[in-house]
Amino acid sequence: MSVDLAYFKIINNIGLLPIRGVSFCDVENSDKLHLFQLESESSWTITPIQRQTSQGTPITLAHRAELTLYPMLNFFGLSSSTQALTVLLDSWKNKEIYTQLLLGNVDSDKTDWRYKPADGAGGLTYPLSSALLTKSVNSTGSMVLNFGNMRFQFEFEYVEFRPRAIIRLYAIIKQLNSISFTETHTSPFNKLFIGAN
Amino acid sequence: MVQIALLYSSTKLSSLTYNAEATNQALFYPAEWTKPLIETIEEKGKFLNGNNFSHLLYKHYNYNIVISTNEIQSSDVTFLENFWQAQFKYIAVKESTAFGNYVRVNTEGGIIPFTFIENIEFLPEFTLKLQTMEKL
């Protein structure tokens, strides 16, 4: 009985913060890229790098942040302008790219550089304008994870009748508070991140 | 958990009593620490009658310490570099509630013993082998 009560109590208090999009900025050249159509397999992890002490217990030395993002590849071949995207990705490989992950009901307005894409503008129109079309699933809260500079890698693959890209990003974070957790969510779940900040 | 204080100076300390406010001093919780190990130096030989002899000449304490990334801020890198180069080096150890007296130590010399975990430059680790200067 008490278990049932506990179950119903958490139903409306678990904050869902799905990945809504990701914003990249090459600080060196001021090139920016916002991707708002990411597949649900996309994920992010922050895991500790640990070491054993002479007392036999582990200590945490730093954290490793890894992002694996799956943008749909369909738009790559739609027009000559999309060639700019592959050129951009290629120029970013192995570089450190300033990365913000957008969670929940967040829009490009929430990014640091507040770059609001205009329909039909520039060579990156298609993924940018999708920001105005896609809806966040089951989430009213939002969070922006500012990872700072991350090492950028990408690859392509074909799964279930469609090609897609995989963007992988890596960073070593010595102190967790160097990740900026900006949030507007009010669920108890999210308070964990306020503590980490 | 053991805490150590490393202190360096260009002159010999006039007092070996631990001073929390001392300059050129930094405190660390080492990732690896064992009790000081006694090293002995003996003069050994054989008498003409065939008996062996052994004279204990000196005894020193050896400290094996690893200070890991979690304790090394960027300012500590500079401190450890200065410690490595200093003429007079001291260590004080807190095993329970209070630091003991400073003990003058020397290093093995050579290249400063920084290593990098998984070869990541952001994750330095400092491995110190110290020996007491004065014999026990």
Interface residues (C-beta under 8 A of the other chain):
Chain A: I49 R51 T53 S54 Q55 I59 T60 L61 A62 I172 K174
Chain B: M1 P30 A31 E32 W33 T34 V66 S68 T69 N70 I117 E118 I120 F122 L123
